Amino acid sequence: QVQLVESGGGLVQPGGSLRLSCAASGIIASINTMGWYRQAPGNQRELVATITNGGSTNYADSVKGRFTISRDNAKNTVYLQMNSLQPEDTAVYYCNLQNGRFIKTTFWGQGTQVTVSS
């Protein structure tokens, strides 16, 4: 049993910042990747950023330099610091866990709404 719970979404003005959190509970493999994906209306779900248990990160080109992903392994929590937010960042943001090294099990959070608007 694994559960991912996101928090920190909301409404922010263009140029503003938000920090998303995702806490994982249950059986978490030592080797895993946690990350954030987002889905805007009419769009496919897309990768935003991922981070391994060892701290290796990967970012979508659209957010590179503006967003920073981090994690606290002791808390099984991943964070997404979002700066210089733009209206194009408006989407539902989903937390993701790839549990395991070779044989992976994928889990998703319920999502948290991020709206960037004046």
N, C-alpha and C positions, 0 to 999 in steps of 0.2 A: 504494500500500500504506500503510494506516494501522493502527496498533495502539494501543489504550488499555489501560493497566495500572493498576489500582487497588491501593491499599494503605492500611493504617491501621485496618481494621475489627477488631472483637473484641468482648469482653464487658466491659460497664461497668455500674456500679450506677446506679440512678435518681439524678438530680442531677449525675452525672458528666459528663465531657467526652471527646470523641475528635476527632481530626483526620484526615480522609481526604485522600489524595493521588491524583492521576491524571496520569500522564505519557503524553503523546501522542508517537508517533514516526511518521515517514514524511513524506508530502507534506501539509503543513498550510498551508491558504490564509491569507493575511494577514488577511482579514476572515472571522471565524468566531465561533461561540458555543460555549462549553463549559459543561457543567452536570452536575448530579446528579439522578438519578431513583431512586425506590425502589419495591420491590414486597414487600409482606407476604403471607404465605400466605393464599390465598383472595381477594386483592385485585388490582385492576388496577395496572399500573405508573403511578406518579404523579410529576409534577414536584416536585422539592425546591427547586432553585435553579439559575439560569443566570447566566452572565456573558459579555459580548461581549469582543472583543479590545480595545475601547476602555474597558472597565470598567463598563459599564452592567449593573446586576443586577436580577434578578427572583426573588422568593421565594414559595413557597406560604404561605398564611396560617397554616398549622399550625406553621410553623417560624420565622416572622418574629420577630425579636427574640432568638432563641435560636441560630440558625445564621448563619454568615457565610461567603460564598463569595469567593474571591480567586483570582488567577492570576498566573503569572510567564510572560510572553510569550516571553522569551528561552529559557526551559526548556520551553515548551509544556506547562506543568503547571498544573492547577487543583486548588485545595484547598477543603475544606469543614470549617470549624471548627464543631463541634457542642457546644454547652453546654446545661446544664440538661436533659439527656437524660431522656426518659420511656419507660416500657415501650411506649407507642404508636409510638415511633420504631423499634422493632425491625423490621428488614427487610433484604433484600439491596439494597445501594446500587450503582447502575450509573452509570458515567461515560459522558457523551455528548458527541459532537462534531458540530456542524452546520458543515460545511466549505464555505465560499463565501458570497457575499452574496445573489445572486438565484437562481442555480442551486446548490442545496445538496446535498451528499452527507452522509449520516448514518452515524456509526460508534458502536458500543457497546463498552464494556468487558465483561469476564467477570462483574463484580460482586464485591462484598465484603460479607460478613455483618456486620451490626451487631446486637448483642443487648443490650438494656437490661433487667437483672434483678437482684434481690437474691440 
